Amino acid sequence: MDGVTLQVEEGEIFGLLGPNGAGKSTLVRLLCTLILPSSGRARICGHDLSEEEAVKAHVGLANGEERSFYWRLSGRENLRFYGTLQGLSRSYLDRRIAELEEVLELGEALEERFDRLSTGMRRRLDLARALLHAPPVLFLDEPTRSLDPEATARLHELVRRVAGSGHTVFLVTHRLDEAEALCDRVAVMHHGRLRAVASVASLRSALGFRRRYFLTLLLPSHLPPPWADWPWPVEERPAPRPGCRCLAVDLPDEIPLEALLQPLRAAGVTVVDAGLEVTPLEEVFRRLTTEEETAASPIFEGPKPATIAVPPPPPPRLPPLRAAAGRVLAFLERDLRIQVTYRLATLLQLLGILMSVAAFYFLARLLGPAALPYLSEYGGNYFAFVLIGIAFGGYQAVGLYAFAGAIRSGQMQGTLEAILVTPTRLETFLGVSALWSFLLASGQVVLYLGIGMALFGAPLGPAHGGTALLVLLLSLLAFSGLGILSAAFILVTKRGDPVQFVLGGLSSLLSGIYYPVGVLPAWLQPISYLLPMTHALRAMRLALLQGATPLQVGRELALLGLFAALSLPAGVLAFRWALRRARAEGSLTQF
């Protein structure tokens, strides 16, 4: 964008037009704080864009993007999730959803899964989500895209109803008929610059387009034509009936039709018929976006005072701590509900764990005493050794992949943008999404160890639970720091993450997940000690198989603490830098 300056008044329906690539969606995302401006300032309801939380409380965005919903959740579950991210209580949300159900005629959409809804009903849910927190300003980005004429007409009526209830509507559209039907004023953008801001009638007038009236007149035979001295262009056309005269008269917008009819009647002329031909908005748009016209001065008309409804009052919001707790629970509930819908996949995962444990059990029987020299410090049992390795290795996988995976998934599904329009910070989104992954990984660890002990007699113990928990905590901190660093790479490169590639590959090969580090060639063993997984596995195995105390694994704990102390700050700093860069480039939600 280049030097965009405009002012939208309270209660106005304001349209933004422009060809593809003009910068329309970029402007909307900038005003919703999804993109950082390189220069200049903007204010929403008196709040500068730097006041992100205040701005987000005053805006709602309906982007017409079906992917921004969770398809395996119902309409009500989706609305409750996004409403909770706005810091709204469940009781208020239920009342608000009931209000929107009536206003937007949602009907069965609330109880039906989103993937089973019609396109028109999905658009209504998109509008309902944007209105959950009663924002004074509503941004609509091509809301009727892919809708049939009947669904379009219904949505237009809903938009008028919303504007009539006190909301300011900022409409981005490719449909010129839609802009003319709904908007008080429109702006035309071309190559990132505003070419015009005015009402459609004022644009026609400014570009020299006039209203053409067709008059069918009946004149007395003795009367000379009274239009001979009119100051407006007059063209006589063939009359549609005998004895009549037909005129085509071009009038500027400020001259009413009555200015023609009154003197004609006064002169004794009978007006048989009057029709109007208006220059199509397509022609106005074409003129404003041609290279010749863009060299001319832009057209600007300020807003006109209007009588508007009282803006909706702000909803009651939860205190910060309760709102933060509500967001954490909302993310966990979302993931649990989605997980439950994949029953077959969950069952197959359980069977996969069982088969994996069985495979290593039979491999351990094959190795027998041959592995004893390398396993003596862990009790000499390969099955117990590898069982801990594959179970605990899941934590590193989650640490490395969960944060970047949450961003990647949100970008591909389209939900990331919808989440970031709420007061939810990206860091919160990452942390809570990773929390679910860590909970799943913990469940898998319990299954691995439980199946190994119950079905295959894995000799775990005597375990020292305190040491194991301490090792787990320090390991998660170290893995999380590396995972946040990985997420920073994903924000910048979108694909190709060296953190996952190097650490994931090296850890599988060198850290002792499947075999002791001692079997590695002497020149590779020093490299393995540079990996946090190596020390985490050794400490965990000693705690669970030999009952080692924290003092007995003090070296490993100290190294894990060092890894965490280095990786966490480095990951957070890199992520903040990558986040600023992605927002400045406008690539935050791209993949």
C-alpha positions as CSV (number, residue, x, y, z in Angstrom):
1,M,0.0,0.0,0.0
2,D,1.1,3.5,-0.7
3,G,-0.2,6.6,1.1
4,V,-3.7,5.2,1.9
5,T,-5.7,7.9,3.7
6,L,-9.4,7.5,4.5
7,Q,-11.9,8.1,7.3
8,V,-15.0,5.9,7.9
9,E,-17.8,7.3,10.0
10,E,-19.7,5.5,12.8
11,G,-22.7,3.7,11.4
12,E,-21.5,3.9,7.8
13,I,-21.5,1.0,5.3
14,F,-18.2,1.6,3.5
15,G,-17.1,-0.4,0.5
16,L,-13.6,-1.1,-0.8
17,L,-13.3,-2.0,-4.4
18,G,-10.3,-2.9,-6.6
19,P,-8.8,-5.5,-8.9
20,N,-7.0,-8.5,-7.7
21,G,-3.7,-7.6,-6.0
22,A,-4.8,-4.0,-5.4
23,G,-4.1,-4.3,-1.6
24,K,-7.7,-4.6,-0.3
25,S,-7.2,-7.6,1.9
26,T,-3.9,-6.3,3.0
27,L,-5.5,-3.1,4.3
28,V,-8.2,-5.1,6.2
29,R,-5.6,-7.3,7.8
30,L,-3.5,-4.3,8.8
31,L,-6.5,-2.6,10.4
32,C,-7.2,-5.9,12.3
33,T,-3.5,-5.8,13.6
34,L,-2.5,-9.0,11.7
35,I,0.0,-7.0,9.7
36,L,2.4,-4.4,10.9
37,P,2.4,-1.1,8.9
38,S,5.8,0.0,7.6
39,S,4.9,3.6,8.2
40,G,2.0,5.8,9.0
41,R,-0.8,5.5,11.6
42,A,-4.3,4.3,11.9
43,R,-6.9,4.5,14.6
44,I,-9.9,2.3,15.2
45,C,-12.6,3.8,17.5
46,G,-9.9,6.1,19.0
47,H,-7.3,3.4,19.5
48,D,-4.0,3.4,17.7
49,L,-3.1,0.1,16.0
50,S,-0.3,-0.3,18.5
51,E,-3.0,-0.8,21.2
52,E,-3.6,-4.3,19.8
53,E,-5.8,-5.7,22.5
54,A,-8.1,-2.6,22.5
55,V,-8.3,-2.6,18.7
56,K,-9.2,-6.3,18.6
57,A,-12.0,-5.7,21.2
58,H,-13.5,-3.2,18.8
59,V,-13.3,-5.1,15.5
60,G,-14.8,-8.3,14.1
61,L,-13.6,-9.9,10.9
62,A,-15.7,-12.1,8.6
63,N,-13.2,-13.2,6.0
64,G,-15.5,-15.6,4.0
65,E,-12.9,-18.3,4.6
66,E,-14.5,-21.6,5.3
67,R,-11.2,-23.1,6.4
68,S,-11.1,-20.8,9.4
69,F,-13.6,-23.1,11.2
70,Y,-13.0,-26.5,12.7
71,W,-14.9,-28.7,10.3
72,R,-15.4,-31.6,12.7
73,L,-17.0,-29.4,15.4
74,S,-20.6,-28.2,15.3
75,G,-21.5,-24.6,14.7
76,R,-22.2,-24.0,18.4
77,E,-18.9,-25.6,19.5
78,N,-17.0,-23.4,17.0
79,L,-18.7,-20.2,18.3
80,R,-18.1,-21.1,21.9
81,F,-14.4,-21.7,21.2
82,Y,-13.9,-18.4,19.4
83,G,-16.1,-16.5,21.9
84,T,-14.0,-17.9,24.8
85,L,-10.9,-16.6,23.1
86,Q,-12.5,-13.2,23.2
87,G,-12.5,-13.4,27.0
88,L,-16.3,-13.9,27.2
89,S,-18.0,-16.0,29.9
90,R,-19.9,-19.2,29.0
91,S,-23.2,-17.8,30.3
92,Y,-22.8,-14.6,28.2
93,L,-21.8,-16.6,25.2
94,D,-24.8,-18.8,25.4
95,R,-27.1,-15.8,25.5
96,R,-25.3,-14.1,22.7
97,I,-25.4,-17.2,20.5
98,A,-29.1,-17.4,21.1
99,E,-29.5,-13.7,20.0
100,L,-27.5,-14.3,16.9
101,E,-29.4,-17.4,16.1
102,E,-32.5,-15.4,15.8
103,V,-31.0,-12.3,14.0
104,L,-29.0,-14.4,11.5
105,E,-31.5,-17.2,11.2
106,L,-28.9,-19.9,12.0
107,G,-31.4,-22.6,12.7
108,E,-29.9,-26.1,12.5
109,A,-26.4,-24.8,11.8
110,L,-25.6,-24.5,15.5
111,E,-26.0,-28.3,16.1
112,E,-24.8,-29.6,12.8
113,R,-21.1,-30.4,12.1
114,F,-19.6,-27.5,10.1
115,D,-18.5,-29.8,7.2
116,R,-22.1,-30.7,6.6
117,L,-23.4,-27.2,6.3
118,S,-24.3,-25.4,3.0
119,T,-22.1,-22.6,1.8
120,G,-24.7,-20.0,2.6
121,M,-25.1,-21.2,6.2
122,R,-21.3,-21.3,6.6
123,R,-21.2,-17.6,5.7
124,R,-23.8,-16.8,8.3
125,L,-21.7,-18.6,10.9
126,D,-18.8,-16.5,9.8
127,L,-20.8,-13.4,10.3
128,A,-22.0,-14.7,13.7
129,R,-18.5,-15.3,14.9
130,A,-17.4,-11.8,13.9
131,L,-20.4,-10.4,15.9
132,L,-20.0,-12.5,19.1
133,H,-18.3,-9.8,21.1
134,A,-20.5,-7.0,19.7
135,P,-17.7,-5.1,17.9
136,P,-18.5,-1.5,16.8
137,V,-16.6,-2.1,13.6
138,L,-17.3,-5.1,11.4
139,F,-14.9,-6.0,8.5
140,L,-16.5,-8.2,5.8
141,D,-14.0,-9.6,3.2
142,E,-15.9,-10.8,0.2
143,P,-18.7,-12.3,2.3
144,T,-20.8,-13.4,-0.7
145,R,-18.0,-15.2,-2.5
146,S,-19.4,-18.5,-4.1
147,L,-23.0,-17.8,-3.0
148,D,-25.9,-18.2,-5.3
149,P,-28.2,-15.2,-6.0
150,E,-30.8,-16.2,-3.3
151,A,-28.2,-16.7,-0.6
152,T,-26.5,-13.4,-1.6
153,A,-29.8,-11.5,-1.3
154,R,-30.3,-13.0,2.2
155,L,-26.8,-12.1,3.3
156,H,-27.3,-8.6,2.0
157,E,-30.4,-8.2,4.1
158,L,-28.5,-9.5,7.2
159,V,-25.7,-6.9,6.5
160,R,-28.3,-4.1,6.4
161,R,-29.8,-5.4,9.6
162,V,-26.4,-5.5,11.3
163,A,-25.6,-1.9,10.2
164,G,-29.0,-0.8,11.3
165,S,-28.3,-2.1,14.8
166,G,-25.3,0.4,15.2
167,H,-22.4,-1.5,13.7
168,T,-20.0,0.2,11.3
169,V,-19.5,-2.1,8.3
170,F,-16.3,-2.1,6.2
171,L,-17.1,-4.2,3.1
172,V,-14.4,-5.6,0.7
173,T,-15.9,-6.9,-2.4
174,H,-15.3,-7.7,-6.1
175,R,-19.0,-7.4,-6.9
176,L,-19.8,-3.9,-8.1
177,D,-23.5,-4.5,-7.8
178,E,-23.1,-5.5,-4.2
179,A,-21.2,-2.3,-3.4
180,E,-23.8,-0.1,-5.1
181,A,-26.7,-1.9,-3.3
182,L,-25.2,-1.7,0.2
183,C,-22.6,1.0,0.6
184,D,-23.0,4.7,1.6
185,R,-19.6,5.4,0.1
186,V,-17.0,3.3,-1.8
187,A,-13.2,3.5,-2.1
188,V,-11.5,2.3,-5.3
189,M,-7.9,1.0,-4.8
190,H,-5.5,0.3,-7.5
191,H,-1.8,-0.8,-7.1
192,G,-2.0,-0.1,-3.4
193,R,-3.2,3.5,-3.8
194,L,-6.7,5.0,-3.4
195,R,-8.0,6.4,-6.6
196,A,-11.4,7.5,-5.2
197,V,-13.4,7.7,-2.0
198,A,-17.0,8.9,-2.6
199,S,-20.5,7.8,-3.0
200,V,-21.3,6.1,-6.3
201,A,-23.3,9.0,-7.5
202,S,-20.5,11.4,-6.8
203,L,-18.0,9.2,-8.6
204,R,-20.2,9.2,-11.7
205,S,-20.5,13.0,-11.6
206,A,-16.8,13.6,-11.0
207,L,-15.9,11.5,-14.0
208,G,-18.3,13.3,-16.2
209,F,-20.9,10.6,-16.3
210,R,-24.5,11.9,-16.4
211,R,-27.9,10.5,-15.8
212,R,-29.7,10.0,-19.1
213,Y,-33.5,10.5,-18.9
214,F,-35.8,9.3,-21.7
215,L,-38.9,11.4,-21.9
216,T,-42.0,10.6,-24.0
217,L,-44.0,13.8,-24.5
218,L,-47.2,14.9,-26.1
219,L,-47.0,18.5,-27.4
220,P,-49.9,20.7,-28.7
221,S,-49.5,21.3,-32.4
222,H,-49.1,25.1,-32.0
223,L,-46.4,24.8,-29.3
224,P,-42.7,25.2,-30.3
225,P,-40.3,22.7,-28.6
226,P,-39.5,24.2,-25.2
227,W,-36.2,22.3,-24.9
228,A,-34.5,24.3,-27.6
229,D,-32.9,26.6,-25.0
230,W,-32.2,24.0,-22.3
231,P,-28.5,24.1,-21.0
232,W,-28.3,20.3,-21.0
233,P,-27.5,18.0,-23.9
234,V,-30.8,16.9,-25.6
235,E,-31.1,14.3,-28.3
236,E,-34.4,13.7,-30.1
237,R,-35.1,10.0,-30.7
238,P,-37.8,8.2,-32.8
239,A,-41.1,8.3,-30.9
240,P,-42.6,5.0,-29.8
241,R,-46.1,6.1,-30.7
242,P,-47.7,8.4,-33.3
243,G,-48.1,12.1,-32.2
244,C,-45.4,11.9,-29.5
245,R,-41.9,13.2,-29.2
246,C,-39.1,11.3,-27.6
247,L,-36.1,13.0,-25.9
248,A,-32.8,11.7,-24.4
249,V,-31.6,14.3,-21.9
250,D,-28.3,14.1,-20.0
251,L,-28.5,15.6,-16.5
252,P,-25.8,16.0,-13.9
253,D,-26.5,14.3,-10.6
254,E,-27.3,17.6,-8.8
255,I,-30.1,18.4,-11.2
256,P,-33.4,16.6,-10.3
257,L,-35.8,15.3,-12.9
258,E,-38.4,17.7,-11.6
259,A,-36.3,20.5,-13.1
260,L,-37.3,19.2,-16.5
261,L,-40.8,18.1,-15.8
262,Q,-42.1,21.3,-14.1
263,P,-41.4,23.7,-17.0
264,L,-42.8,21.2,-19.5
265,R,-46.1,20.9,-17.6
266,A,-46.2,24.7,-17.2
267,A,-45.9,25.0,-21.0
268,G,-48.8,22.6,-21.6
269,V,-46.7,19.5,-22.5
270,T,-48.1,16.2,-21.4
271,V,-45.4,13.8,-20.0
272,V,-46.5,10.4,-21.2
273,D,-43.5,8.4,-19.8
274,A,-40.1,9.0,-18.1
275,G,-37.2,6.5,-17.8
276,L,-33.7,6.6,-16.4
277,E,-30.4,5.2,-17.7
278,V,-27.5,5.3,-15.2
279,T,-23.9,4.7,-16.2
280,P,-23.0,1.2,-14.8
281,L,-20.6,1.1,-11.9
282,E,-18.5,-1.2,-14.0
283,E,-17.7,1.7,-16.3
284,V,-16.8,4.0,-13.4
285,F,-14.6,1.3,-12.0
286,R,-12.9,0.7,-15.4
287,R,-12.2,4.4,-15.7
288,L,-10.6,4.6,-12.3
289,T,-8.4,1.6,-12.7
290,T,-7.0,2.3,-16.2
291,E,-3.5,3.6,-16.6
292,E,-4.6,6.9,-18.1
293,E,-7.0,7.7,-15.3
294,T,-4.6,6.7,-12.5
295,A,-2.3,9.5,-13.6
296,A,-5.0,12.0,-12.8
297,S,-5.8,13.4,-9.4
298,P,-7.7,11.1,-7.1
299,I,-11.3,11.8,-6.2
300,F,-12.2,12.2,-2.5
301,E,-15.5,13.0,-0.8
302,G,-15.8,13.2,3.0
303,P,-18.5,11.3,4.9
304,K,-21.9,12.8,5.2
305,P,-23.6,13.2,8.6
306,A,-26.1,10.4,9.2
307,T,-28.6,9.4,11.8
308,I,-27.4,6.1,13.2
309,A,-28.6,3.6,15.8
310,V,-26.8,3.5,19.1
311,P,-23.7,1.4,18.8
312,P,-23.9,-1.9,20.7
313,P,-22.6,-1.8,24.3
314,P,-19.4,-3.7,25.0
315,P,-19.9,-7.2,26.4
316,P,-18.8,-8.0,30.0
317,R,-15.4,-9.6,29.8
318,L,-13.8,-11.9,32.3
319,P,-10.9,-10.7,34.5
320,P,-7.5,-11.4,32.9
321,L,-6.6,-14.5,34.9
322,R,-10.0,-16.1,34.4
323,A,-9.9,-15.2,30.7
324,A,-6.5,-16.8,30.4
325,A,-7.7,-19.9,32.2
326,G,-10.8,-20.0,30.0
327,R,-8.6,-19.9,26.8
328,V,-6.4,-22.8,28.0
329,L,-9.5,-24.9,28.7
330,A,-11.1,-23.9,25.4
331,F,-8.0,-25.1,23.4
332,L,-7.9,-28.4,25.4
333,E,-11.7,-28.9,24.9
334,R,-11.3,-28.2,21.2
335,D,-8.5,-30.7,20.8
336,L,-10.3,-33.3,22.9
337,R,-13.6,-33.0,20.9
338,I,-11.7,-33.2,17.6
339,Q,-9.7,-36.2,18.8
340,V,-12.9,-38.0,19.8
341,T,-14.2,-37.7,16.3
342,Y,-11.3,-39.7,15.0
343,R,-12.2,-43.0,16.7
344,L,-10.6,-45.3,14.1
345,A,-7.4,-43.3,14.1
346,T,-7.2,-43.5,17.9
347,L,-7.8,-47.2,17.9
348,L,-5.1,-47.7,15.3
349,Q,-2.7,-45.7,17.3
350,L,-3.3,-47.9,20.3
351,L,-2.7,-51.0,18.1
352,G,0.4,-49.4,16.8
353,I,1.8,-49.0,20.3
354,L,1.0,-52.6,21.1
355,M,2.7,-53.9,18.0
356,S,5.7,-51.7,18.6
357,V,6.1,-53.0,22.1
358,A,5.7,-56.6,20.9
359,A,8.3,-56.1,18.1
360,F,11.0,-54.8,20.6
361,Y,10.1,-57.6,23.0
362,F,10.9,-60.3,20.4
363,L,14.0,-58.4,19.3
364,A,15.2,-58.4,22.9
365,R,14.7,-62.1,23.1
366,L,16.9,-62.5,19.9
367,L,19.7,-60.4,21.4
368,G,19.7,-62.2,24.7
369,P,23.0,-62.1,26.7
370,A,24.9,-60.5,23.7
371,A,23.7,-57.1,24.8
372,L,24.6,-57.5,28.5
373,P,28.0,-55.8,28.4
374,Y,26.5,-52.6,27.1
375,L,23.5,-52.6,29.4
376,S,25.1,-53.5,32.7
377,E,24.6,-50.1,34.3
378,Y,20.9,-50.2,33.5
379,G,20.3,-53.8,34.8
380,G,21.2,-55.7,31.7
381,N,17.7,-56.1,30.2
382,Y,17.5,-54.8,26.6
383,F,13.6,-54.8,26.5
384,A,13.3,-52.5,29.5
385,F,16.1,-50.3,28.1
386,V,14.5,-49.8,24.7
387,L,11.0,-49.6,26.1
388,I,12.0,-46.5,28.0
389,G,13.8,-45.1,24.9
390,I,10.8,-45.4,22.6
391,A,8.4,-44.2,25.3
392,F,10.4,-41.2,26.4
393,G,11.5,-40.4,22.9
394,G,8.0,-39.2,22.2
395,Y,8.6,-36.2,24.4
396,Q,11.4,-35.0,22.3
397,A,9.4,-35.5,19.2
398,V,6.6,-33.4,20.7
399,G,9.0,-30.7,21.9
400,L,10.6,-30.4,18.4
401,Y,7.4,-30.6,16.3
402,A,4.5,-29.4,18.4
403,F,5.1,-25.7,18.3
404,A,6.0,-25.5,14.6
405,G,3.2,-28.0,13.9
406,A,0.6,-25.8,15.6
407,I,1.6,-22.9,13.4
408,R,1.7,-25.0,10.3
409,S,-1.6,-26.6,11.0
410,G,-3.3,-23.2,11.8
411,Q,-1.9,-21.8,8.5
412,M,-3.0,-24.7,6.4
413,Q,-6.5,-25.0,8.0
414,G,-7.0,-21.2,8.0
415,T,-7.8,-21.1,11.7
416,L,-4.7,-19.2,12.7
417,E,-5.9,-15.9,11.3
418,A,-9.3,-16.3,13.0
419,I,-7.6,-17.0,16.3
420,L,-5.2,-14.0,16.0
421,V,-8.0,-11.6,15.4
422,T,-9.1,-12.3,19.0
423,P,-7.1,-11.0,22.0
424,T,-5.3,-14.4,22.1
425,R,-1.5,-13.9,21.6
426,L,0.3,-16.2,19.3
427,E,2.5,-17.4,22.2
428,T,-0.6,-18.5,24.1
429,F,-1.8,-20.4,21.0
430,L,1.5,-22.1,20.7
431,G,1.8,-23.0,24.3
432,V,-1.7,-24.4,24.7
433,S,-1.5,-26.3,21.5
434,A,1.8,-27.9,22.6
435,L,0.2,-28.7,26.0
436,W,-2.3,-31.0,24.3
437,S,0.5,-32.7,22.4
438,F,2.5,-33.2,25.6
439,L,-0.6,-34.6,27.3
440,L,-1.1,-37.1,24.5
441,A,2.6,-38.0,24.6
442,S,2.3,-38.6,28.4
443,G,-0.7,-40.9,27.7
444,Q,1.4,-42.8,25.2
445,V,4.3,-43.1,27.6
446,V,1.9,-44.7,30.2
447,L,0.6,-47.1,27.5
448,Y,4.1,-48.1,26.4
449,L,5.3,-48.8,29.9
450,G,2.0,-50.3,31.0
451,I,1.7,-52.7,28.1
452,G,5.4,-53.6,28.4
453,M,5.0,-54.4,32.1
454,A,1.5,-56.0,32.0
455,L,1.7,-58.1,28.8
456,F,5.4,-58.7,28.3
457,G,6.8,-58.6,31.9
458,A,9.2,-55.6,31.4
459,P,11.4,-55.5,34.6
460,L,11.0,-51.8,35.5
461,G,12.1,-50.9,39.0
462,P,13.1,-50.2,41.6
463,A,12.0,-46.7,40.3
464,H,12.7,-43.4,42.0
465,G,9.7,-41.3,41.1
466,G,11.1,-37.9,42.2
467,T,14.2,-38.3,40.1
468,A,12.1,-39.3,37.1
469,L,9.8,-36.3,37.5
470,L,12.8,-33.9,37.8
471,V,14.4,-35.4,34.6
472,L,11.1,-35.1,32.8
473,L,10.6,-31.4,33.8
474,L,14.1,-30.3,32.7
475,S,13.9,-32.4,29.5
476,L,10.6,-30.7,28.6
477,L,12.0,-27.3,29.1
478,A,15.1,-28.1,27.0
479,F,13.0,-29.7,24.2
480,S,10.5,-26.8,24.3
481,G,13.2,-24.2,23.8
482,L,14.4,-26.1,20.7
483,G,10.8,-26.5,19.5
484,I,10.1,-22.7,19.8
485,L,13.3,-22.1,17.8
486,S,11.9,-24.6,15.2
487,A,8.7,-22.6,15.1
488,A,10.7,-19.4,14.4
489,F,12.2,-21.1,11.3
490,I,8.7,-22.1,10.2
491,L,7.4,-18.5,10.5
492,V,10.2,-17.3,8.2
493,T,10.9,-20.2,5.8
494,K,7.4,-21.8,5.8
495,R,9.2,-25.1,4.9
496,G,12.6,-26.4,5.6
497,D,13.4,-26.4,9.3
498,P,17.1,-27.2,10.1
499,V,16.3,-27.6,13.9
500,Q,14.0,-30.5,13.3
501,F,16.1,-32.0,10.6
502,V,19.4,-31.9,12.5
503,L,18.3,-32.6,16.1
504,G,15.5,-35.1,15.1
505,G,17.8,-37.1,12.9
506,L,20.9,-37.0,15.1
507,S,18.9,-37.9,18.2
508,S,17.4,-41.0,16.6
509,L,20.8,-42.0,15.5
510,L,23.1,-41.0,18.4
511,S,21.2,-40.4,21.6
512,G,20.7,-44.0,22.6
513,I,17.0,-44.4,22.0
514,Y,17.3,-47.9,20.5
515,Y,20.8,-48.9,21.6
516,P,23.4,-47.7,24.2
517,V,25.7,-44.9,23.2
518,G,28.6,-47.2,24.0
519,V,28.0,-49.2,20.8
520,L,28.8,-46.2,18.7
521,P,32.2,-45.7,17.2
522,A,34.5,-43.7,19.5
523,W,34.6,-40.7,17.2
524,L,30.7,-40.4,17.2
525,Q,30.2,-40.7,21.0
526,P,31.4,-37.1,21.8
527,I,28.8,-35.8,19.3
528,S,26.0,-37.7,21.1
529,Y,26.9,-35.9,24.3
530,L,26.0,-32.6,22.6
531,L,22.4,-33.7,22.4
532,P,20.0,-33.2,25.3
533,M,18.2,-36.4,24.6
534,T,21.3,-38.4,25.4
535,H,21.5,-37.1,29.0
536,A,17.7,-37.2,29.4
537,L,17.5,-40.9,28.5
538,R,20.5,-41.9,30.6
539,A,19.0,-40.1,33.7
540,M,15.5,-41.5,33.1
541,R,16.7,-45.1,32.7
542,L,18.8,-44.9,35.8
543,A,15.9,-43.5,37.7
544,L,13.3,-46.1,36.5
545,L,15.6,-49.1,36.3
546,Q,18.1,-48.6,39.1
547,G,16.2,-46.2,41.4
548,A,18.9,-43.5,41.1
549,T,18.6,-40.4,43.3
550,P,18.9,-36.8,42.0
551,L,22.5,-36.7,43.3
552,Q,23.4,-39.9,41.5
553,V,22.4,-38.3,38.2
554,G,23.4,-34.9,39.1
555,R,25.7,-34.5,36.1
556,E,22.8,-35.3,33.7
557,L,20.4,-33.0,35.5
558,A,23.0,-30.1,35.4
559,L,23.5,-30.6,31.7
560,L,19.7,-30.7,31.0
561,G,19.3,-27.5,33.1
562,L,22.1,-25.9,31.0
563,F,20.4,-26.9,27.8
564,A,17.1,-25.4,29.0
565,A,18.8,-22.2,30.2
566,L,20.3,-21.7,26.7
567,S,17.5,-23.0,24.4
568,L,14.5,-21.3,26.0
569,P,15.8,-17.7,25.9
570,A,17.3,-18.3,22.4
571,G,14.1,-19.8,21.2
572,V,11.9,-17.0,22.6
573,L,14.1,-14.3,21.1
574,A,14.3,-15.9,17.7
575,F,10.5,-16.4,17.7
576,R,9.8,-12.8,18.6
577,W,12.1,-11.7,15.8
578,A,10.5,-14.1,13.3
579,L,7.0,-13.0,14.4
580,R,7.8,-9.3,13.8
581,R,9.2,-10.1,10.5
582,A,6.3,-12.2,9.4
583,R,3.8,-9.6,10.5
584,A,5.8,-6.9,8.7
585,E,5.8,-8.9,5.5
586,G,2.2,-9.9,5.8
587,S,3.1,-13.6,5.7
588,L,2.0,-14.7,9.2
589,T,-0.9,-16.7,8.0
590,Q,0.7,-17.9,4.7
591,F,2.2,-21.3,4.2
